[in-house]
Amino acid sequence: MLARTVTHALVGLDARRVDVEAHLQNGLPSFAIVGLADRACQEAKERVRSGIASAALEWPMRRITVNLAPAELRKEGSGFDLPIALAVLAASRQIPPERLAGHAAVGELGLDGRLRPVGGVLAAAEGARRGGLGKLLCAAECAAEAALAGIEAVPVRHLAEAVAYLRGERDPPAVEALSPNGHGPVVACPDLTDVRGQERARRALELAAAGGHNLLLAGPPGTGKTMLARRLPGILPRLQPDEALEVTRIHSVAGLLAPGRPLVTVPPFRAPHHTASVSSIVGGGPHPRPGEASLAHRGVLFLDELAEFPRNALEALRQPLEDGAIAVARVGGRIVFPARFQLVATMNLCPCGARGDPAAECSCSAARIASYRDKLSRALLDRFDLLVTVPRPRAKELERPAGEPSEAVRVRVEAARERASGKPPSRSREANELLSRAVERLPLSARGWARVARVARTAALLAGAQEVGTEHVAEALSFRSPTELGPR
């Protein structure tokens, strides 16, 4: 007796169709899973056997073979438990095999038959919809996520519920489909009112948020560099509907969706430690998974203590900063992960941290400083649109009342982005002349020229100006000055 269910295997961020075929024949009782299944998938044999028994169903005392086709596609994870169990039950005629038509299934079984959520349900639902399947059986916790793909999600809390549904004994509860256009839950972010002084750094933060520019904050320890960077998400606009689905898919595959929040509506903020490996930052591994750069897609990748990161990890970010994607090539194939993120970083001006602090004396030799700075190639620094030195605040600045809140800044940022979606302001003749003179007199590459022009345009959009003037170009140039990082 043969029965078949449909599920999906993840290859990067894409879902590939997998037919789960269960065959029962006479012989000594046994249970084998074939089709290039990894260890977690092979261990489904015990979970499925125990889950079927816990659902008060009969385990077939026959020779059972489960094939995961296509056989050359590697199958990973525990999401194959539910489709395997349903295929075995259909092959033993405990559920009508024809009822499985038009359905896909995904989920992990507990030993007591309860269904547990797994990652990548949104990608699986999108794969089912593309394959012409109208319904997806999944854990109840993942039903709202699956419904985002425009498919009918069938929430299941226990294997017995799935069997009763397929037998026609019960109707599944309705799932409220979330709209990507919705605002979603409010996520609390650190507020800019906590920052005292640092007006130049605050201005750079606003420019970065309005134009999606890369920002490097440099200065002595304790001046508020990290504090400022962590307040950037609070002034960023919410994700657009298509962006929200794109980010949700990535976080779903990585298993990072928060309980009760199936849709990511705010730009992600990722802050890996400086000991992170190249693969953890850009993605990869034996079976490629998205790294921090992809998890920060449409959001912010924050690198605290930039010069402490391995040089090869920093250099690996150069290509995605330009292309907005990361291609991971392995023997088994090539996978492309989206990685259009905003890079924000902080660093000291020297290894001891005292450089630039009038209250401390730097003990670093010229050779030690050069070695410290050499971790940051000129090509990487050229990809930062805004370079800002954050000085030690004075006592009178720390005693000032709270500054402008994040909400007020976010309103200006949203207004600037709204203007950017229309006709962009053109540069005046004087602004073009100033920009041309800057290329001749400053160490400004062609990429640097383009980035200065972008920052000047953002400054004009924030001001609501009809054209980019010399004052906007001059401000953009002030943030590209190499003296911001001090002499080498």
C-alpha positions in Angstrom: 0.0 0.0 0.0 1.3 3.4 -1.0 0.4 6.9 0.1 1.9 10.3 -0.6 2.0 13.7 1.2 3.7 17.0 0.1 6.1 19.1 2.2 9.0 21.4 1.4 12.7 21.5 2.0 14.6 24.7 2.5 17.5 25.5 0.2 18.8 28.8 1.4 15.6 30.9 1.6 13.7 29.0 -1.1 11.3 26.1 -0.5 11.6 23.1 -2.8 8.8 20.6 -3.1 9.4 17.2 -1.5 7.0 14.3 -2.0 6.8 12.1 1.1 6.0 8.5 -0.1 5.1 5.8 2.4 5.0 2.2 1.3 3.8 -0.7 3.5 4.5 -4.3 2.6 4.6 -7.7 4.3 7.7 -8.8 6.1 9.4 -8.3 9.5 8.2 -5.0 11.1 10.7 -2.2 10.3 10.8 1.5 9.6 13.3 3.1 7.1 13.6 6.6 5.8 15.5 7.1 2.5 16.1 10.2 0.3 19.2 11.9 1.7 17.7 12.8 5.1 20.0 14.3 7.8 20.2 13.0 11.3 17.3 15.2 12.7 15.1 13.9 9.9 16.2 10.3 10.5 15.2 10.6 14.1 11.7 11.3 13.0 11.2 7.5 13.1 11.0 7.6 16.9 9.0 10.8 17.1 6.4 9.6 14.5 6.1 6.1 16.1 5.5 7.6 19.6 3.2 10.4 18.3 0.9 8.0 16.4 0.6 5.8 19.6 -0.1 8.9 21.7 -2.9 9.9 19.3 -4.6 6.6 20.0 -3.9 5.4 16.5 -2.5 2.0 15.3 1.1 1.7 14.3 1.3 -0.6 11.3 3.2 -3.8 12.2 4.7 -4.1 8.7 7.7 -3.2 6.7 7.5 0.6 6.3 9.6 2.5 3.8 9.4 6.3 3.6 11.0 8.0 0.6 11.7 11.7 0.5 11.7 12.6 -3.2 13.7 14.0 -5.0 16.4 11.8 -3.5 19.3 14.0 -4.6 18.0 17.0 -2.6 19.3 17.1 1.0 16.5 17.1 3.6 17.3 18.8 7.0 15.4 19.5 10.2 12.4 18.1 12.0 9.7 19.7 9.9 9.2 16.4 8.0 7.7 14.7 11.1 4.0 15.6 10.4 4.1 14.8 6.6 5.8 11.4 7.4 3.2 10.6 10.0 0.3 11.5 7.7 1.8 9.4 4.8 2.1 6.4 7.1 -1.4 6.8 8.4 -2.7 7.2 4.8 -0.8 4.2 3.6 -2.4 2.1 6.4 -5.8 3.6 5.5 -6.4 5.2 8.9 -7.0 8.4 7.0 -8.4 8.6 3.4 -5.4 9.0 1.1 -7.5 11.2 -1.3 -8.0 13.7 1.4 -4.4 14.6 1.3 -4.8 16.0 -2.2 -4.4 19.8 -2.3 -2.6 19.9 1.1 1.0 20.4 2.1 2.2 19.8 5.7 5.1 20.9 7.9 5.8 20.5 11.6 7.7 18.7 14.3 6.0 16.0 16.4 6.5 15.6 20.1 6.5 12.2 21.7 3.0 12.9 23.1 1.7 13.7 19.6 1.7 17.5 20.0 2.8 19.6 17.1 5.7 22.0 17.6 6.5 25.0 15.4 9.5 25.0 13.0 11.4 27.6 11.1 10.7 28.5 7.5 6.9 28.0 7.5 6.3 31.2 5.5 8.7 30.0 2.8 7.0 26.5 2.8 3.6 28.2 2.5 4.8 30.3 -0.5 6.2 27.1 -2.1 2.9 25.3 -1.6 1.0 28.2 -3.2 3.3 28.3 -6.2 2.8 24.5 -6.5 -0.9 24.9 -6.8 -1.7 23.6 -3.3 -4.4 25.5 -1.4 -3.9 24.4 2.2 -1.0 23.9 4.6 -1.2 21.9 7.8 1.1 23.4 10.4 1.5 24.1 14.1 -1.1 26.5 15.5 1.7 28.9 16.5 2.7 29.2 12.8 -0.7 29.5 11.2 -0.8 33.3 11.1 2.7 33.2 9.5 1.6 30.7 6.9 -1.5 32.8 6.1 0.8 35.7 5.1 1.6 33.7 1.9 -2.0 33.9 0.8 -2.7 30.2 1.5 -5.3 28.6 3.8 -3.5 27.6 7.0 -4.9 24.6 8.9 -3.7 25.1 12.5 -3.0 21.8 14.3 -2.1 21.4 18.0 -2.0 17.6 18.1 -1.7 14.8 15.5 -5.1 13.6 16.5 -6.6 16.9 15.4 -4.9 16.6 12.0 -6.4 13.0 11.6 -9.9 14.2 12.6 -9.7 17.0 10.1 -8.6 14.7 7.3 -11.3 12.3 8.2 -13.8 15.1 7.9 -14.8 14.9 11.6 -13.9 18.5 12.4 -13.4 21.8 10.8 -10.2 23.7 11.5 -10.5 26.9 13.5 -10.3 30.1 11.4 -7.0 31.9 11.1 -6.9 35.6 11.1 -4.8 36.6 8.2 -2.4 39.5 9.0 -2.0 42.1 6.3 1.6 43.4 5.6 0.0 46.8 5.4 -0.9 46.7 9.1 1.2 48.5 11.6 1.8 45.5 13.8 2.8 45.6 17.5 4.7 48.6 18.7 8.3 47.7 19.5 10.0 49.8 22.2 13.3 51.4 21.1 15.9 53.4 23.1 15.1 57.1 22.8 17.3 60.0 21.8 16.2 62.0 24.8 18.8 59.9 26.7 21.6 61.6 24.7 23.0 64.9 26.1 24.9 67.2 23.7 26.6 65.5 20.7 24.6 67.7 18.2 26.9 66.9 15.3 26.5 63.1 15.9 22.8 63.5 16.3 22.6 65.3 13.0 24.6 62.5 11.3 22.2 60.0 12.8 19.3 61.8 11.3 20.9 62.0 7.9 21.7 58.3 8.1 18.1 57.4 8.9 16.6 59.7 6.2 18.9 58.5 3.4 19.9 54.9 4.5 23.5 56.0 4.7 26.4 54.1 6.3 27.7 55.8 9.4 31.0 55.5 11.3 31.3 57.0 14.8 34.8 57.4 16.1 36.1 58.7 19.4 37.4 57.9 22.9 35.5 55.4 25.1 32.5 56.6 27.0 31.5 59.4 24.7 28.2 57.9 23.7 29.1 56.2 20.3 27.3 53.0 21.1 24.5 54.8 22.8 23.9 56.9 19.7 24.0 53.9 17.3 21.5 51.9 19.3 19.0 54.7 19.0 19.0 54.7 15.2 16.1 52.1 15.0 13.9 54.5 16.9 14.0 57.1 14.1 13.7 54.7 11.2 10.3 54.4 9.3 8.4 51.1 9.4 8.9 48.6 6.6 6.8 48.7 3.5 4.5 45.7 2.9 6.8 44.0 0.4 9.8 44.7 2.6 8.1 43.3 5.7 7.3 40.0 3.9 10.9 39.8 2.7 12.4 40.4 6.1 9.9 38.0 7.8 10.9 35.2 5.3 14.5 35.5 6.3 13.8 35.6 10.0 11.4 32.7 9.7 14.1 30.5 8.0 16.5 31.5 10.8 13.9 30.6 13.5 14.0 34.1 14.9 10.4 35.2 14.7 9.2 36.3 18.2 6.2 34.4 19.6 3.0 36.2 18.8 4.7 38.4 16.2 4.5 36.5 12.9 5.2 39.6 10.8 8.3 41.8 11.1 7.2 45.4 10.6 10.2 47.3 12.0 13.7 47.4 10.4 15.8 44.7 12.1 18.9 45.7 14.2 21.7 43.2 14.4 24.8 43.7 16.5 27.2 40.7 16.3 30.1 40.5 18.7 33.6 41.4 17.3 34.7 37.7 17.7 32.1 36.6 15.1 33.4 34.5 12.3 33.1 35.3 8.6 30.4 32.7 8.1 28.3 34.0 10.9 28.4 37.5 9.5 28.0 36.9 5.8 26.3 33.5 5.9 27.4 30.1 4.9 28.4 26.9 6.7 28.3 23.3 5.4 24.6 23.8 4.7 24.3 27.6 4.0 22.2 29.7 6.3 21.7 33.5 6.4 24.3 35.4 8.4 24.0 38.6 10.3 24.3 40.7 7.1 21.2 39.0 5.7 19.4 39.1 9.1 19.9 42.9 9.0 18.3 43.1 5.5 16.2 46.3 5.2 17.6 47.3 8.6 20.8 48.0 10.4 24.0 46.0 10.9 25.8 47.5 13.9 29.5 46.7 14.3 30.7 47.9 17.7 34.5 48.3 18.0 34.9 48.0 14.3 38.7 47.7 14.3 38.5 44.6 16.6 36.7 42.5 14.0 38.8 40.2 11.9 39.9 41.9 8.7 38.6 39.1 6.5 35.2 39.4 8.0 35.1 43.2 7.3 36.4 42.8 3.8 33.7 40.2 3.1 31.1 43.0 3.7 32.4 45.2 0.9 30.6 43.3 -1.9 27.2 43.2 -0.2 27.4 46.9 0.7 27.5 47.6 -3.1 25.3 44.8 -4.5 22.7 44.3 -1.6 23.1 40.5 -1.8 25.6 37.8 -0.8 26.3 34.8 -3.0 27.5 31.7 -1.1 29.0 29.1 -3.4 29.5 25.5 -2.2 30.2 22.2 -4.0 26.4 21.4 -3.9 25.4 24.7 -5.5 25.2 28.5 -5.2 22.8 30.3 -2.9 22.1 34.0 -2.9 21.0 35.7 0.3 19.6 39.3 0.2 21.7 41.7 2.3 20.6 45.3 1.6 21.5 46.7 5.0 22.7 50.0 6.5 26.1 49.6 8.1 26.7 51.5 11.4 30.0 51.1 13.2 31.9 52.6 16.1 35.6 52.6 16.9 38.3 54.2 19.0 40.9 56.4 17.4 43.8 54.2 18.8 44.2 50.8 20.6 44.4 52.3 24.1 41.4 54.6 23.4 42.9 57.8 24.8 43.6 59.4 21.4 41.3 62.4 20.9 40.6 62.7 24.7 42.1 65.9 26.2 41.8 64.4 29.7 44.0 61.4 28.9 47.4 60.7 27.4 47.7 58.3 24.5 50.4 55.7 25.1 50.3 54.1 21.6 53.3 54.2 19.3 52.9 55.2 15.7 53.5 51.6 14.6 50.8 50.3 17.0 48.3 52.9 15.7 49.1 52.0 12.1 48.6 48.3 12.8 45.3 49.1 14.5 44.1 51.2 11.5 45.3 48.7 8.9 42.4 46.4 9.8 40.2 48.9 8.1 41.1 49.1 4.4 40.6 52.3 2.4 38.0 50.5 0.3 35.9 49.7 3.3 36.2 53.2 4.8 35.2 54.6 1.4 31.9 52.9 1.7 30.9 54.9 4.8 28.9 58.0 3.8 29.3 59.7 7.1 32.4 59.8 9.3 31.9 61.5 12.6 34.2 62.1 15.6 32.4 61.9 18.9 34.2 64.0 21.4 34.0 63.7 25.2 31.0 65.8 26.3 31.6 68.7 28.7 30.0 69.0 32.1 27.6 71.7 31.0 26.4 69.5 28.1 25.7 66.7 30.5 23.6 69.0 32.7 21.4 70.2 29.9 17.7 69.1 29.8 16.7 66.2 27.7 17.1 66.7 24.0 14.7 66.1 21.1 12.8 62.8 21.3 13.1 60.1 18.7 9.5 60.5 17.7 10.0 64.1 16.5 13.1 63.1 14.5 11.3 60.1 13.0 8.6 62.4 11.7 11.2 64.4 9.8 12.8 61.3 8.5 9.5 59.9 7.2 8.7 63.3 5.6 12.1 63.3 3.8 11.6 59.7 2.6 8.2 60.7 1.3 9.7 63.6 -0.6 12.4 61.2 -2.0 9.7 59.0 -3.5 8.6 61.9 -5.7 10.8 64.1 -8.0 14.2 64.3 -6.5 15.8 67.8 -6.1 18.4 68.7 -8.6 21.7 70.3 -7.8 22.2 73.9 -8.4 25.1 75.2 -10.6 27.0 76.4 -7.6 26.6 73.1 -5.8 28.0 71.3 -8.8 31.0 73.6 -8.9 31.6 73.1 -5.2 31.5 69.3 -5.7 33.9 69.5 -8.7 36.4 71.5 -6.7 36.1 69.0 -3.8 37.1 66.2 -6.2 40.1 68.1 -7.3 41.4 69.1 -3.8 40.3 66.3 -1.5 41.2 62.6 -1.6 37.8 61.8 -3.0 37.2 58.7 -5.2 34.5 58.3 -7.7 32.5 56.3 -5.2 33.1 59.0 -2.6 31.9 61.7 -5.0 28.6 59.7 -5.5 28.2 59.2 -1.8 28.7 62.9 -1.0 26.1 63.7 -3.7 23.7 61.3 -2.0 24.2 62.8 1.4 23.8 66.3 0.1 20.5 65.2 -1.5 19.3 63.8 1.8 20.2 67.1 3.6 18.1 68.9 1.0 15.2 66.5 1.4 15.3 67.0 5.2 15.2 70.7 4.7 12.4 70.5 2.2 14.5 72.4 -0.3 13.6 72.5 -4.0 17.2 72.0 -5.1 20.5 70.8 -3.6 22.5 74.0 -2.7 26.0 74.7 -1.7 25.1 74.5 2.0 23.9 70.9 1.5 27.1 69.9 -0.4 29.3 71.6 2.2 27.6 69.7 5.0 28.0 66.4 3.2 31.7 67.1 2.5 32.2 67.9 6.2 31.2 64.3 7.0 33.7 62.9 4.5 36.8 64.6 5.8 39.6 62.2 6.6 40.5 64.4 9.6 37.4 63.1 11.3 39.3 59.9 12.2 42.4 61.9 13.2 45.9 61.6 11.6 47.3 58.1 11.0 
